[in-house]
Amino acid sequence: MDELTHYLDNQPHNELHPSEIAKLLKDLDDKSFSQAVQFIPKELIADVALELPDRYFEDVLESFTAQEIAESLTELESDDQTDFIQELEERDVEMAKEVFEELDSEDQADILQLKQYDEDEAGAYMQVELYTAGLEQNVHDVINNFATLRRNDELENINYLFVTDKEKKLRYGVGLDNLLIFDFDKTLKENIEESAEKFKPITAKDHDNINDVVKKFQEYDLNSMPVVDEHGVLLGRITSDDIYDIINEQATDQMYHLAGVNDDAEEDEDIFKAGKARAIWLSVNLFTAIAASLVIGLFEETLQSIVALAILMPIVASMGGNAGTQSLTVVVRQLALGDIAKHDAFRTIKKEVLLSLVNGLFFAIIMGIIASVWFDRGMLGIVIALSMIINLLSAGFFGSMVPLLLKKLDVDPAIGSTVILTTVTDVVGFFSFLGLATLILL
């Protein structure tokens, strides 16, 4: 707590950063945390609550009144205000209602407007605070107006001026660097007409899927993007900081899904909920493990005859599983980044199979020699070498094909891929190794 109070005391009030406060709070134990929350500047309450992990949300707010929370909420942009209210509604509907009613009518209208969108729509991520001007406005007046807004802290993170017509339809997007070299005595229309195509904005419609918007940001290296309705009327903008958050969330989702974990359940403090979500995939994995064991059971006599097979068997399965996971991870990530086109499936599978073949041959030779020397049976080395090549080939093939197939079926490629792949590599590995041993060694 001393670190937090030191930071608050020694930082200029207008330079206090919510993320730094949140970082210091996370390092405190429960008792110190409850005490330290009292020192958060009132205008930063909402911002700090959003910066902290979800489990701290209620712990921060329980120390403040609805009016104090509402006052801090007015310091946020409309998209963050909406996120805050929605988060609060999930935890305490009555408190959320009280806070909402404390806000002025303009903030309430903005929140209600943004709440109407589904979480996968562009409109849910936009903020309605914009720097706009009409085509007929004089550039000098536009710049003076912008300066006034900035001095009053009514706008922040502004990179573009959005130019609209009389019907409020978006016509152009002008970077501030371009605005400064315009002829100040002319109107925006007169300046823009000289090179109109240069100022045509890249836009998103409010009901567009947010994943498509993320791809546009990455493709065109944007700082912000205007959001319009189906008639072209300007509604708001999406900024790069929101896009970074979305990309981080998507990366987290992929990691969790590959491990058979539900991201929403893991963020919840309820042990039963998280355990239940994990148990579902563990149950699936149990049945796939039984399937692999049944394959082993088919070769019970072979295993009894040659004990060395039981010692070497896990090596074949493990190598296949790891090789398959490598292919799977690469393909899932490339699909998420849009690096694999619809016609690219064959090229992707071919590459992964060739990589697996090269690695398979390399490690087959190494393991074949080791097994031959270890158990003084040359043919045993040949058996494990051949089975390793077969299993790594199947790992490369299925590791690339499974996510591509799931993508084709409009299923998240990360969900279930690991379980399917593990089953394939175990079954193929055990069957090829024990099958070849039965044919060659007995």
C-alpha positions in Angstrom: 0.0 0.0 0.0 3.0 2.3 0.6 3.9 2.1 -3.0 0.4 3.2 -4.1 0.3 6.1 -1.7 3.8 7.1 -2.8 2.7 7.0 -6.4 -0.4 9.1 -5.8 1.4 11.6 -3.7 4.3 12.2 -6.1 2.5 12.1 -9.5 0.9 15.3 -10.8 -2.9 14.9 -10.6 -3.5 15.2 -14.3 -0.8 12.5 -15.0 -2.1 9.7 -12.8 -2.6 6.7 -14.9 -5.3 4.1 -14.1 -3.2 1.2 -15.4 -0.3 2.1 -13.0 -2.7 2.3 -10.1 -4.2 -1.1 -11.1 -0.8 -2.7 -11.3 0.1 -1.5 -7.8 -3.3 -2.7 -6.4 -2.9 -6.2 -7.8 0.3 -6.7 -5.7 -1.6 -6.1 -2.5 -3.2 -8.7 -0.2 -6.9 -8.6 0.5 -6.7 -6.5 3.6 -4.3 -3.9 2.1 -6.3 -3.9 -1.1 -9.5 -2.9 0.7 -7.6 -0.1 2.5 -5.8 1.1 -0.6 -8.9 1.4 -2.7 -10.0 4.3 -0.5 -7.0 6.3 -1.9 -8.0 6.0 -5.6 -8.9 9.5 -6.9 -12.7 9.7 -7.3 -12.5 10.6 -11.0 -10.5 7.4 -11.7 -12.7 4.9 -9.9 -14.4 3.5 -13.0 -11.2 3.6 -15.1 -9.2 1.7 -12.5 -12.0 -0.9 -12.1 -11.9 -1.6 -15.8 -8.1 -1.9 -15.8 -8.1 -4.5 -13.1 -8.9 -8.2 -13.7 -12.7 -9.0 -13.5 -12.3 -10.6 -10.0 -11.4 -7.2 -8.5 -14.4 -5.3 -10.1 -16.8 -5.6 -7.1 -14.0 -5.1 -4.6 -13.3 -1.7 -6.0 -16.9 -0.5 -6.3 -18.2 -1.6 -2.9 -16.2 1.2 -1.3 -18.0 4.0 -3.2 -21.5 5.3 -3.6 -23.5 5.2 -6.9 -23.0 9.0 -7.3 -19.2 8.7 -6.9 -19.1 5.9 -9.4 -21.3 7.8 -11.9 -19.1 10.9 -11.6 -16.0 8.9 -12.4 -17.9 7.3 -15.3 -18.4 10.7 -16.9 -14.6 10.8 -17.4 -14.7 7.8 -19.7 -15.4 7.5 -23.5 -18.9 6.2 -24.4 -17.6 2.7 -25.3 -15.9 2.3 -21.9 -18.9 3.7 -20.2 -21.0 1.0 -21.8 -18.5 -1.7 -21.0 -18.6 -0.6 -17.4 -22.4 -0.5 -17.1 -22.7 -3.9 -18.7 -20.1 -5.4 -16.4 -21.9 -3.9 -13.4 -25.2 -5.2 -14.6 -23.8 -8.8 -14.6 -22.9 -8.4 -10.9 -25.4 -6.1 -9.4 -28.4 -5.0 -11.4 -29.7 -2.6 -8.7 -26.4 -0.8 -8.4 -26.1 -0.6 -12.2 -29.5 1.0 -12.3 -28.6 3.5 -9.6 -25.3 4.5 -11.3 -27.1 4.8 -14.7 -29.7 7.1 -13.3 -27.0 9.4 -11.8 -25.6 10.0 -15.3 -26.8 12.9 -17.4 -29.2 12.3 -20.3 -26.6 12.6 -23.0 -24.4 9.9 -21.4 -27.5 7.7 -20.8 -28.5 8.0 -24.5 -25.0 7.1 -25.7 -24.9 4.0 -23.5 -28.4 2.9 -24.6 -27.4 3.4 -28.2 -24.3 1.2 -27.8 -26.0 -1.5 -25.8 -28.4 -2.3 -28.6 -25.6 -4.1 -30.6 -24.5 -7.7 -30.2 -21.1 -8.3 -28.8 -19.7 -9.4 -32.2 -20.9 -6.3 -34.0 -18.8 -3.3 -34.8 -21.3 -0.9 -33.2 -20.7 -2.5 -29.8 -17.0 -1.3 -29.9 -17.4 2.2 -31.2 -17.4 5.5 -29.3 -19.7 8.3 -30.3 -17.2 11.1 -29.4 -16.1 12.4 -32.8 -14.2 15.3 -34.4 -16.5 16.2 -37.3 -17.1 19.2 -39.6 -19.3 20.0 -42.6 -18.1 20.3 -46.1 -18.8 24.0 -46.3 -16.9 24.9 -43.1 -13.9 27.1 -43.3 -10.6 25.3 -42.4 -9.5 28.1 -40.0 -12.8 27.8 -38.1 -12.5 24.0 -38.0 -9.0 24.2 -36.4 -10.1 26.8 -33.9 -13.0 24.6 -32.9 -10.8 21.6 -32.5 -8.3 23.6 -30.3 -11.2 24.6 -28.1 -12.5 21.0 -27.7 -9.0 19.8 -26.8 -8.4 22.5 -24.3 -11.7 21.6 -22.6 -10.7 17.9 -22.7 -13.9 17.1 -24.6 -11.9 15.0 -27.2 -8.9 12.7 -26.9 -6.9 10.4 -29.2 -8.0 12.3 -32.3 -6.1 11.5 -35.5 -8.8 12.3 -38.1 -11.4 14.9 -38.9 -14.5 13.2 -40.3 -16.2 15.4 -42.9 -19.9 15.0 -43.4 -22.5 16.5 -45.8 -25.8 18.2 -44.7 -27.5 14.8 -44.2 -24.7 13.8 -41.7 -23.4 11.2 -44.2 -19.7 10.6 -44.0 -17.9 11.9 -47.1 -14.2 12.1 -46.2 -11.6 11.4 -43.6 -8.8 14.0 -43.2 -5.7 13.3 -41.1 -4.7 16.2 -38.9 -1.4 16.4 -40.6 -3.2 17.0 -43.9 -5.6 19.5 -42.3 -2.7 21.6 -41.2 -1.4 22.1 -44.7 -4.8 23.0 -46.2 -5.5 26.6 -47.3 -7.0 28.0 -44.1 -9.0 30.6 -46.0 -10.9 28.0 -48.1 -13.6 25.6 -47.1 -13.0 21.9 -46.5 -14.8 21.1 -49.7 -12.5 23.4 -51.8 -9.4 21.9 -50.3 -10.5 18.3 -50.6 -11.8 18.5 -54.2 -8.2 18.9 -55.5 -7.4 15.3 -54.5 -10.7 13.8 -53.3 -9.8 10.1 -53.7 -7.0 10.6 -51.2 -9.5 11.4 -48.5 -12.0 8.6 -49.1 -12.3 6.9 -45.7 -12.1 3.1 -45.0 -15.3 2.5 -43.0 -17.2 -0.1 -41.1 -21.0 -0.5 -40.9 -22.4 -0.7 -37.4 -23.7 -4.3 -37.9 -20.4 -5.6 -39.5 -18.7 -8.5 -37.7 -16.0 -7.1 -35.5 -13.5 -9.7 -36.8 -13.8 -8.2 -40.3 -13.1 -4.8 -38.7 -10.0 -6.1 -37.0 -8.7 -7.4 -40.3 -9.2 -4.0 -41.9 -7.2 -2.3 -39.1 -4.4 -4.8 -39.6 -4.5 -4.6 -43.4 -4.5 -0.8 -43.7 -2.6 -0.1 -40.5 -5.3 2.2 -39.1 -5.4 4.3 -36.0 -9.2 4.7 -36.0 -12.1 3.8 -38.3 -15.4 5.6 -38.8 -18.6 3.6 -38.2 -21.7 4.3 -40.4 -25.2 3.0 -40.6 -26.7 1.3 -43.7 -27.4 4.8 -45.2 -23.8 6.1 -44.7 -24.7 8.3 -41.7 -21.7 8.7 -39.4 -22.4 7.1 -36.0 -19.0 6.8 -34.3 -15.5 5.5 -34.5 -13.5 2.5 -33.4 -10.0 3.2 -32.1 -6.9 1.1 -32.2 -6.8 0.6 -28.4 -10.1 -1.3 -28.7 -8.7 -3.4 -31.6 -5.6 -4.3 -29.5 -7.9 -5.5 -26.7 -10.0 -7.6 -29.2 -6.8 -9.2 -30.6 -5.6 -10.1 -27.1 -9.0 -11.6 -26.2 -8.9 -13.7 -29.4 -5.4 -14.9 -28.8 -6.5 -15.9 -25.2 -9.6 -17.7 -26.5 -7.4 -19.7 -28.9 -5.0 -20.7 -26.2 -7.8 -21.8 -23.9 -9.7 -23.6 -26.7 -6.6 -25.5 -27.7 -6.2 -26.7 -24.1 -9.9 -27.5 -23.9 -10.6 -24.7 -21.4 -13.5 -22.2 -21.5 -12.3 -18.6 -21.2 -15.5 -17.3 -19.6 -15.5 -20.0 -17.0 -11.8 -19.4 -16.1 -12.4 -15.7 -15.5 -15.2 -16.6 -13.0 -14.2 -17.1 -9.4 -16.7 -20.0 -9.0 -14.6 -23.2 -8.7 -17.5 -25.4 -9.6 -18.2 -23.5 -12.9 -14.5 -23.6 -14.0 -14.3 -27.3 -12.9 -17.4 -28.2 -14.8 -16.1 -26.6 -18.0 -12.8 -28.4 -17.8 -14.5 -31.7 -16.9 -16.4 -31.7 -20.2 -13.3 -31.9 -22.3 -11.6 -34.2 -19.8 -14.5 -36.6 -20.2 -14.1 -36.5 -24.0 -10.4 -37.1 -23.5 -11.1 -40.1 -21.2 -13.1 -41.8 -24.0 -10.4 -41.2 -26.6 -7.8 -42.6 -24.2 -10.0 -45.7 -23.8 -10.0 -46.0 -27.6 -6.2 -45.9 -27.6 -6.1 -48.5 -24.9 -8.4 -50.8 -26.8 -5.9 -50.7 -29.7 -3.2 -51.7 -27.3 -5.4 -54.6 -26.1 -5.6 -56.0 -29.6 -1.8 -56.8 -29.3 -1.8 -58.2 -25.8 0.1 -61.4 -26.9 2.7 -59.4 -28.7 3.4 -57.2 -25.7 3.7 -60.3 -23.4 6.1 -61.9 -25.9 8.3 -58.8 -26.2 8.5 -56.7 -23.1 10.7 -54.1 -24.8 7.6 -53.0 -26.8 5.9 -51.7 -23.7 9.0 -49.6 -22.9 9.3 -48.1 -26.4 5.6 -47.7 -27.1 5.1 -44.3 -25.3 8.0 -42.8 -27.3 6.2 -43.3 -30.6 2.9 -41.8 -29.3 4.6 -38.9 -27.6 6.6 -37.9 -30.7 3.5 -38.1 -32.8 1.5 -36.1 -30.4 4.1 -33.3 -30.2 4.6 -33.2 -33.9 0.9 -33.0 -34.4 0.5 -30.2 -31.9 3.2 -28.2 -33.7 1.3 -28.4 -37.0 -2.1 -27.8 -35.3 -0.8 -24.7 -33.5 0.7 -23.2 -36.6 -2.4 -23.8 -38.8 -4.9 -22.5 -36.1 -2.9 -19.3 -35.6 -2.5 -18.7 -39.4 -6.2 -19.2 -39.8 -6.9 -16.7 -37.1 -4.6 -14.2 -38.7 -6.1 -14.7 -42.2 -2.8 -16.0 -43.6 -4.4 -19.1 -45.2 -6.7 -18.3 -48.1 -9.7 -20.5 -49.1 -7.7 -22.1 -51.9 -4.6 -22.6 -49.7 -5.7 -25.8 -48.0 -3.6 -28.2 -50.2 -0.5 -26.0 -49.9 -0.8 -25.9 -46.1 -1.3 -29.7 -45.7 1.5 -30.4 -48.2 3.9 -28.2 -46.2 3.1 -29.8 -42.9 3.3 -33.3 -44.2 6.7 -32.6 -45.8 8.0 -31.1 -42.5 6.7 -34.1 -40.6 8.3 -36.5 -43.1 11.7 -34.9 -42.8 11.5 -34.9 -39.0 10.1 -38.4 -39.1 13.0 -39.7 -41.1 15.6 -37.9 -38.9 14.2 -39.1 -35.6 13.4 -42.6 -37.0 17.1 -43.1 -37.7 18.1 -41.9 -34.3 15.5 -43.9 -32.4 16.1 -47.0 -34.6 19.8 -47.0 -33.7 19.0 -46.4 -30.0 16.5 -49.2 -29.8 18.7 -51.6 -31.7 21.7 -51.0 -29.3 19.5 -50.8 -26.2 17.7 -54.1 -26.6 20.4 -55.7 -28.9 17.7 -56.5 -31.6 18.3 -54.9 -35.0 14.8 -55.6 -36.3 13.2 -53.9 -33.2 15.0 -50.7 -34.3 13.5 -51.0 -37.8 10.0 -51.5 -36.3 10.2 -48.4 -34.2 11.7 -46.4 -37.0 9.0 -47.3 -39.5 6.2 -46.7 -36.9 7.7 -43.3 -36.0 7.7 -42.3 -39.7 4.1 -43.4 -40.1 2.9 -41.6 -36.9 4.7 -38.3 -37.6 3.3 -38.3 -41.2 -0.2 -38.8 -39.8 0.4 -36.1 -37.2 1.4 -33.6 -39.8 -1.5 -34.5 -42.0 -4.2 -34.5 -39.4 -2.6 -31.6 -37.5 -3.2 -29.4 -40.5 -6.3 -31.0 -41.9 -8.5 -31.0 -38.7 -8.5 -27.2 -38.2 -8.9 -26.6 -41.9 -11.9 -28.9 -41.9 -13.5 -27.3 -38.8 -13.0 -23.9 -40.4 -14.8 -25.1 -43.5 -17.7 -26.2 -41.3 -17.8 -22.8 -39.6 -16.6 -24.2 -36.3 -13.8 -22.5 -34.3 -10.7 -24.5 -35.4 -9.2 -24.3 -31.9 -12.2 -26.1 -30.3 -11.8 -29.8 -30.1 -8.8 -30.0 -32.4 -6.4 -31.1 -29.7 -8.6 -34.0 -28.5 -9.2 -35.2 -32.1 -5.5 -35.0 -32.9 -4.3 -36.7 -29.7 -6.7 -39.6 -30.5 -5.4 -40.0 -34.0 -1.7 -39.9 -33.1 -2.2 -42.3 -30.2 -4.2 -44.8 -32.2 -2.0 -44.6 -35.3 1.2 -44.7 -33.2 0.2 -47.7 -31.1 -1.4 -49.6 -34.0 1.5 -49.1 -36.4 4.1 -49.9 -33.8 2.5 -53.0 -32.4 1.1 -54.1 -35.8 4.6 -53.9 -37.4 6.1 -55.7 -34.3 3.6 -58.5 -34.7 4.4 -58.9 -38.4 8.1 -58.5 -38.3 9.3 -59.8 -34.9 6.9 -62.7 -34.2 
